[in-house]
């Protein structure tokens, strides 16, 4: 009984297709974390998307006194820093995985 390489290749391609579809679904998924007036949204792969900070976090005694522009600026600078950190982490992971796999991209790893 010989190994049927045609069937094997078909199965590998099917798994690769399903892995790519799963990655796409995860990239489009929104996952929300909330704690004490702070809301963070990431995609299903854990990549940061946005942050919202309620005025009560800044001034619980008088949230109406919080400058909305200042709050938006704070959200923007935190968002930028989080995105930069995520991008750098992804790049570092990709570089390390290239060393492990000899440059071959394996679906689901990176």
GUROKE-609949 format. One record per residue: residue number from 1; residue in three letters; x, y, z of N, C-alpha, C, CB in turn. Coordinates in Angstrom, 3 decimals, decimal comma. Atoms other than C-alpha are relative to their C-alpha. Glycine has a CB too. Layout:
BEGIN
[NUM; ALA; [X; Y; Z]; [X; Y; Z]; [X; Y; Z]; [X; Y; Z]]
...
This chain:
BEGIN
[1; UNK; [0,833; -1,169; 0,000]; [0,000; 0,000; 0,000]; [0,881; 1,237; 0,000]; [-0,949; -0,005; 1,200]]
[2; UNK; [-0,806; -1,211; 0,110]; [1,578; 3,228; -1,154]; [-0,754; 1,210; 0,528]; [0,415; 0,234; -1,449]]
[3; UNK; [0,566; -1,254; -0,480]; [1,016; 6,698; 0,150]; [-0,516; 0,802; -1,192]; [1,053; 0,815; 0,804]]
[4; UNK; [0,591; -0,774; 1,084]; [-1,303; 8,738; -2,044]; [0,311; 1,490; 0,224]; [-1,545; -0,248; -0,083]]
[5; UNK; [-0,432; -1,382; -0,183]; [0,464; 12,092; -2,340]; [-1,041; 1,001; -0,481]; [1,304; 0,234; -0,726]]
[6; UNK; [1,064; -0,876; 0,479]; [-2,434; 13,595; -4,268]; [-1,005; 0,291; 1,099]; [-0,704; -0,621; -1,199]]
[7; UNK; [0,934; -0,167; -1,120]; [-4,808; 12,987; -1,345]; [0,638; 0,784; 1,141]; [-0,476; -1,367; 0,507]]
[8; UNK; [-0,709; -0,673; -1,073]; [-2,203; 14,145; 1,142]; [0,098; 1,502; -0,284]; [1,400; -0,609; 0,183]]
[9; UNK; [-0,111; -1,410; 0,377]; [-1,647; 17,414; -0,745]; [-1,356; 0,693; 0,073]; [0,585; 0,133; -1,413]]
[10; UNK; [1,355; -0,546; -0,066]; [-5,400; 17,942; -0,991]; [-0,381; 0,289; 1,460]; [-1,017; -0,985; -0,645]]
[11; UNK; [0,295; -0,181; -1,424]; [-5,730; 17,479; 2,775]; [0,785; 1,181; 0,576]; [0,329; -1,286; 0,783]]
[12; UNK; [-0,830; -1,106; -0,480]; [-2,846; 19,890; 3,457]; [-0,584; 1,322; -0,482]; [1,468; -0,157; -0,482]]
[13; UNK; [0,587; -1,229; 0,538]; [-4,409; 22,503; 1,182]; [-1,314; 0,339; 0,707]; [-0,236; -0,138; -1,512]]
[14; UNK; [1,262; -0,199; -0,701]; [-7,768; 22,030; 2,906]; [0,253; 0,564; 1,402]; [-0,785; -1,326; 0,084]]
[15; UNK; [-0,340; -0,477; -1,338]; [-6,195; 22,532; 6,338]; [0,517; 1,443; -0,087]; [1,063; -0,930; 0,666]]
[16; UNK; [-0,515; -1,355; 0,175]; [-4,318; 25,624; 5,094]; [-1,143; 0,983; -0,264]; [1,019; 0,043; -1,154]]
[17; UNK; [1,147; -0,856; 0,318]; [-7,560; 27,058; 3,693]; [-0,825; 0,270; 1,254]; [-0,880; -0,651; -1,091]]
[18; UNK; [0,787; -0,158; -1,225]; [-9,433; 26,422; 6,946]; [0,737; 0,868; 1,020]; [-0,320; -1,374; 0,610]]
[19; UNK; [-0,791; -0,817; -0,915]; [-6,591; 27,951; 8,976]; [-0,052; 1,471; -0,415]; [1,461; -0,494; 0,041]]
[20; UNK; [0,068; -1,374; 0,503]; [-6,608; 31,065; 6,767]; [-1,378; 0,599; 0,266]; [0,317; 0,043; -1,510]]
[21; UNK; [1,354; -0,475; -0,263]; [-10,399; 31,345; 7,106]; [-0,191; 0,304; 1,487]; [-1,030; -1,040; -0,468]]
[22; UNK; [0,105; -0,214; -1,446]; [-10,160; 31,000; 10,894]; [0,746; 1,267; 0,408]; [0,553; -1,218; 0,771]]
[23; UNK; [-0,773; -1,210; -0,297]; [-7,455; 33,698; 11,024]; [-0,780; 1,248; -0,426]; [1,376; -0,045; -0,713]]
[24; UNK; [0,784; -1,140; 0,491]; [-9,666; 36,027; 8,952]; [-1,190; 0,271; 0,921]; [-0,490; -0,259; -1,444]]
[25; UNK; [1,128; -0,155; -0,911]; [-12,657; 35,391; 11,209]; [0,456; 0,639; 1,308]; [-0,667; -1,359; 0,272]]
[26; UNK; [-0,526; -0,554; -1,246]; [-10,539; 36,126; 14,290]; [0,389; 1,466; -0,164]; [1,206; -0,810; 0,472]]
[27; UNK; [-0,397; -1,393; 0,249]; [-9,191; 39,336; 12,733]; [-1,216; 0,921; -0,030]; [0,773; 0,109; -1,325]]
[28; UNK; [1,214; -0,806; 0,089]; [-12,781; 40,543; 12,227]; [-0,839; -0,023; 1,282]; [-0,837; -0,480; -1,153]]
[29; UNK; [0,733; 0,123; -1,258]; [-13,983; 39,555; 15,709]; [0,377; 1,143; 0,939]; [0,285; -1,364; 0,668]]
[30; UNK; [-0,284; -1,007; -1,018]; [-14,275; 42,225; 18,433]; [-0,174; -0,629; 1,369]; [-0,921; 1,242; -0,161]]
[31; UNK; [0,025; 0,507; -1,364]; [-13,431; 41,213; 21,993]; [0,141; 1,202; 0,922]; [1,137; -1,064; 0,251]]
[32; UNK; [0,033; -1,170; -0,876]; [-14,211; 43,691; 24,776]; [0,395; -0,399; 1,412]; [-1,398; 0,652; -0,004]]
[33; UNK; [-0,367; 0,137; -1,406]; [-12,576; 43,990; 28,178]; [-0,354; 1,301; 0,702]; [1,523; -0,340; 0,169]]
[34; UNK; [0,396; -1,196; -0,732]; [-13,954; 46,387; 30,785]; [0,375; -0,133; 1,458]; [-1,501; 0,253; -0,143]]
[35; UNK; [-0,332; -0,015; -1,415]; [-12,775; 47,393; 34,210]; [0,017; 1,440; 0,493]; [1,363; -0,690; 0,259]]
[36; UNK; [-0,033; -1,298; -0,663]; [-13,502; 50,407; 36,373]; [-0,130; 1,206; -0,896]; [1,231; 0,118; 0,740]]
[37; UNK; [0,210; -1,146; 0,865]; [-14,697; 52,712; 33,608]; [0,922; 0,061; -1,206]; [0,157; 1,229; 0,783]]
[38; UNK; [-0,880; 0,074; 1,164]; [-12,093; 51,678; 31,046]; [-0,454; -1,175; -0,855]; [1,507; -0,153; 0,422]]
[39; UNK; [0,435; 1,035; 0,940]; [-13,120; 49,730; 27,953]; [1,053; -0,133; -1,098]; [-1,406; 0,340; -0,610]]
[40; UNK; [-0,998; 0,281; 1,034]; [-10,595; 48,097; 25,614]; [-0,594; -0,992; -0,982]; [1,325; -0,553; 0,617]]
[41; UNK; [0,462; 0,914; 1,041]; [-11,437; 46,456; 22,305]; [1,213; -0,533; -0,744]; [-0,992; 0,706; -0,981]]
[42; UNK; [-1,035; 0,678; 0,780]; [-9,150; 43,917; 20,640]; [-0,696; -0,857; -1,047]; [0,938; -0,870; 0,916]]
[43; UNK; [0,579; 0,961; 0,928]; [-9,663; 41,659; 17,670]; [0,179; -1,395; 0,588]; [0,657; 0,106; -1,417]]
[44; UNK; [-0,055; 1,371; -0,491]; [-9,933; 37,898; 18,079]; [1,394; -0,590; 0,043]; [-0,857; -0,857; -0,838]]
[45; UNK; [-1,395; 0,432; -0,056]; [-6,173; 37,590; 17,600]; [0,741; 0,711; 1,122]; [0,697; 0,259; -1,340]]
[46; UNK; [-0,602; -0,723; -1,106]; [-5,553; 39,855; 20,584]; [0,638; 1,325; -0,393]; [1,016; -0,854; 0,646]]
[47; UNK; [-0,574; -1,261; 0,453]; [-4,518; 42,860; 18,498]; [-0,877; 1,156; 0,475]; [0,145; 0,019; -1,545]]
[48; UNK; [0,693; -1,162; -0,546]; [-5,463; 46,138; 20,183]; [-0,674; 0,813; -1,096]; [0,973; 0,878; 0,774]]
[49; UNK; [0,730; -0,842; 0,954]; [-8,116; 48,221; 18,403]; [-0,291; 1,380; 0,579]; [-1,310; -0,676; -0,410]]
[50; UNK; [0,354; -1,310; -0,554]; [-9,305; 50,976; 20,762]; [-0,163; -0,054; 1,514]; [-1,285; 0,515; -0,639]]
[51; UNK; [0,231; -0,145; -1,432]; [-9,693; 52,261; 24,299]; [-0,969; 1,152; 0,219]; [1,335; 0,239; 0,770]]
[52; UNK; [0,911; -1,063; -0,402]; [-12,455; 54,321; 25,900]; [0,123; 0,135; 1,516]; [-1,492; -0,301; -0,444]]
[53; UNK; [-0,140; -0,275; -1,429]; [-12,000; 55,972; 29,288]; [-1,154; 0,899; 0,416]; [1,385; 0,664; 0,327]]
[54; UNK; [1,119; -0,832; -0,450]; [-15,007; 57,297; 31,183]; [0,538; 1,130; 0,884]; [-1,060; -0,855; 0,776]]
[55; UNK; [-0,401; -1,168; -0,783]; [-14,786; 60,696; 32,882]; [0,090; -0,332; 1,495]; [-0,990; 1,151; -0,225]]
[56; UNK; [-0,019; 0,385; -1,409]; [-15,443; 58,997; 36,236]; [1,354; -0,542; 0,434]; [-1,069; -1,034; 0,267]]
[57; UNK; [-1,333; 0,518; -0,324]; [-11,991; 57,392; 36,043]; [0,930; 1,155; 0,369]; [0,584; -0,806; -1,194]]
[58; UNK; [-0,851; -1,164; -0,228]; [-10,344; 60,830; 35,947]; [-0,431; 0,765; 1,250]; [-0,029; 0,926; -1,217]]
[59; UNK; [0,517; -0,751; -1,150]; [-12,587; 62,552; 38,477]; [-1,306; -0,616; 0,475]; [-0,207; 1,492; -0,360]]
[60; UNK; [1,220; 0,673; -0,456]; [-15,021; 60,269; 40,302]; [-0,947; 0,918; 0,778]; [0,368; -1,179; 0,863]]
[61; UNK; [0,831; -0,917; -0,790]; [-16,260; 63,140; 42,505]; [-0,826; 0,927; -0,884]; [0,874; 0,828; 0,934]]
[62; UNK; [0,670; -0,969; 0,866]; [-17,172; 65,407; 39,584]; [0,343; -0,309; -1,462]; [0,415; 1,462; 0,372]]
[63; UNK; [-0,350; 0,393; 1,368]; [-17,032; 63,618; 36,202]; [-0,366; 1,056; -1,051]; [-0,686; -1,300; -0,340]]
[64; UNK; [0,409; -1,038; 0,953]; [-18,810; 66,545; 34,481]; [1,087; 1,054; -0,197]; [-1,286; 0,671; 0,475]]
[65; UNK; [-1,045; -1,016; 0,085]; [-15,759; 68,720; 35,168]; [1,170; -0,419; -0,897]; [0,513; 0,315; 1,385]]
[66; UNK; [-1,114; 0,507; 0,805]; [-13,461; 66,532; 33,071]; [-0,100; 0,546; -1,414]; [0,013; -1,548; -0,018]]
[67; UNK; [-0,081; -0,563; 1,353]; [-12,382; 68,210; 29,838]; [-0,059; -1,149; -1,010]; [1,315; 0,847; -0,187]]
[68; UNK; [0,203; 1,086; 0,979]; [-13,662; 65,976; 27,014]; [1,138; -0,068; -1,013]; [-1,335; 0,189; -0,736]]
[69; UNK; [-1,127; -0,008; 0,934]; [-10,856; 67,063; 24,670]; [1,223; -0,658; 0,629]; [0,335; 1,438; -0,432]]
[70; UNK; [-1,118; 0,611; -0,708]; [-8,281; 66,078; 27,297]; [-0,183; -1,516; 0,089]; [0,140; 0,606; 1,407]]
[71; UNK; [0,312; 1,428; -0,086]; [-9,996; 62,727; 27,708]; [0,240; -0,681; -1,345]; [-1,460; -0,211; 0,453]]
[72; UNK; [-0,234; 0,558; 1,341]; [-9,960; 62,115; 23,936]; [1,488; -0,055; -0,328]; [-0,735; 0,831; -1,062]]
[73; UNK; [-1,449; -0,012; 0,220]; [-6,277; 63,103; 23,789]; [0,657; -1,144; 0,759]; [0,609; 1,350; 0,434]]
[74; UNK; [-0,527; 1,099; -0,806]; [-5,516; 60,638; 26,586]; [-0,294; -1,343; -0,673]; [-0,603; 0,033; 1,423]]
[75; UNK; [0,359; 1,226; 0,713]; [-7,382; 57,892; 24,716]; [0,858; -0,174; -1,258]; [-1,495; 0,017; -0,374]]
[76; UNK; [-0,801; 0,057; 1,233]; [-5,494; 58,745; 21,510]; [1,450; -0,400; 0,274]; [-0,031; 1,354; -0,709]]
[77; UNK; [-1,407; 0,321; -0,254]; [-2,017; 58,635; 23,068]; [0,153; -1,425; 0,536]; [0,606; 1,005; 0,995]]
[78; UNK; [-0,040; 1,388; -0,477]; [-2,779; 55,379; 24,881]; [-0,207; -0,955; -1,174]; [-1,081; -0,243; 1,097]]
[79; UNK; [0,256; 0,840; 1,174]; [-4,189; 53,891; 21,651]; [1,244; -0,104; -0,876]; [-1,177; 0,560; -0,817]]
[80; UNK; [-1,204; -0,002; 0,834]; [-1,085; 54,911; 19,697]; [1,097; -0,856; 0,629]; [0,507; 1,437; -0,211]]
[81; UNK; [-1,033; 0,789; -0,688]; [1,250; 53,425; 22,313]; [-0,325; -1,492; -0,026]; [0,150; 0,473; 1,453]]
[82; UNK; [0,412; 1,402; 0,018]; [-0,751; 50,182; 22,480]; [0,181; -0,608; -1,388]; [-1,459; -0,133; 0,447]]
[83; UNK; [-0,148; 0,500; 1,365]; [-0,779; 49,820; 18,693]; [1,469; -0,179; -0,353]; [-0,669; 0,951; -0,998]]
[84; UNK; [-1,433; 0,120; 0,259]; [2,972; 50,469; 18,475]; [0,575; -1,231; 0,697]; [0,738; 1,265; 0,464]]
[85; UNK; [-0,493; 1,168; -0,742]; [3,654; 47,878; 21,165]; [-0,458; -1,296; -0,661]; [-0,481; 0,046; 1,462]]
[86; UNK; [0,516; 1,196; 0,669]; [1,419; 45,331; 19,416]; [0,700; -0,273; -1,311]; [-1,479; 0,135; -0,242]]
[87; UNK; [-0,704; 0,156; 1,281]; [3,058; 45,957; 16,037]; [1,425; -0,487; 0,219]; [0,014; 1,327; -0,775]]
[88; UNK; [-1,382; 0,418; -0,292]; [6,527; 45,614; 17,552]; [0,051; -1,442; 0,487]; [0,631; 0,925; 1,051]]
[89; UNK; [0,048; 1,377; -0,487]; [5,555; 42,409; 19,352]; [-0,240; -0,972; -1,152]; [-1,099; -0,156; 1,064]]
[90; UNK; [0,284; 0,864; 1,158]; [4,125; 40,933; 16,121]; [1,236; -0,143; -0,879]; [-1,175; 0,567; -0,829]]
[91; UNK; [-1,214; 0,044; 0,813]; [7,291; 41,841; 14,214]; [1,072; -0,865; 0,660]; [0,537; 1,419; -0,235]]
[92; UNK; [-0,980; 0,806; -0,744]; [9,484; 40,314; 16,910]; [-0,357; -1,486; -0,077]; [0,071; 0,456; 1,481]]
[93; UNK; [0,433; 1,392; 0,078]; [7,406; 37,121; 16,920]; [0,280; -0,561; -1,387]; [-1,497; -0,124; 0,337]]
[94; UNK; [-0,225; 0,457; 1,368]; [7,614; 36,889; 13,128]; [1,485; -0,275; -0,243]; [-0,520; 1,041; -1,006]]
[95; UNK; [-1,445; 0,187; 0,175]; [11,401; 37,313; 13,188]; [0,477; -1,262; 0,713]; [0,769; 1,224; 0,524]]
[96; UNK; [-0,419; 1,193; -0,758]; [11,823; 34,646; 15,857]; [-0,538; -1,278; -0,637]; [-0,479; 0,097; 1,460]]
[97; UNK; [0,575; 1,183; 0,631]; [9,467; 32,243; 14,082]; [0,713; -0,317; -1,309]; [-1,498; 0,201; -0,249]]
[98; UNK; [-0,761; 0,232; 1,234]; [11,419; 32,713; 10,823]; [1,254; -0,814; 0,303]; [0,380; 1,343; -0,673]]
[99; UNK; [-1,201; 0,743; -0,399]; [14,503; 31,450; 12,660]; [-0,345; -1,462; 0,284]; [0,651; 0,646; 1,245]]
[100; UNK; [0,414; 1,359; -0,373]; [12,606; 28,421; 13,960]; [-0,413; -0,815; -1,224]; [-1,158; 0,055; 1,003]]
[101; UNK; [0,550; 0,735; 1,138]; [10,910; 27,533; 10,663]; [0,866; 0,102; -1,252]; [-1,384; 0,502; -0,309]]
[102; UNK; [-0,859; -0,164; 1,168]; [13,749; 28,495; 8,345]; [-0,630; 0,876; -1,063]; [0,334; -1,343; -0,588]]
[103; UNK; [0,631; -0,937; 0,924]; [11,608; 31,221; 6,756]; [-1,311; -0,479; -0,590]; [0,929; 0,302; -1,097]]
[104; UNK; [1,261; 0,536; 0,516]; [8,620; 28,981; 5,982]; [-1,137; 0,501; 0,888]; [0,025; -1,571; -0,049]]
[105; UNK; [1,154; -0,475; -0,761]; [5,329; 30,590; 7,023]; [-0,963; -1,156; 0,244]; [-0,716; 1,159; -0,744]]
[106; UNK; [0,918; 1,071; -0,378]; [3,092; 28,173; 8,880]; [-1,314; 0,649; 0,445]; [0,610; -0,907; 1,141]]
[107; UNK; [1,282; -0,611; -0,357]; [-0,601; 29,175; 8,968]; [-0,366; -0,283; 1,443]; [-1,103; -0,503; -0,919]]
[108; UNK; [0,394; 0,143; -1,383]; [-1,820; 29,797; 12,483]; [1,101; 0,361; 0,971]; [-0,449; -1,386; 0,251]]
[109; UNK; [-1,091; -0,389; -0,892]; [1,616; 30,591; 13,876]; [0,293; 1,483; -0,095]; [1,255; -0,794; -0,320]]
[110; UNK; [-0,241; -1,430; 0,206]; [2,125; 34,019; 12,358]; [-0,457; 0,398; -1,375]; [1,482; 0,350; 0,190]]
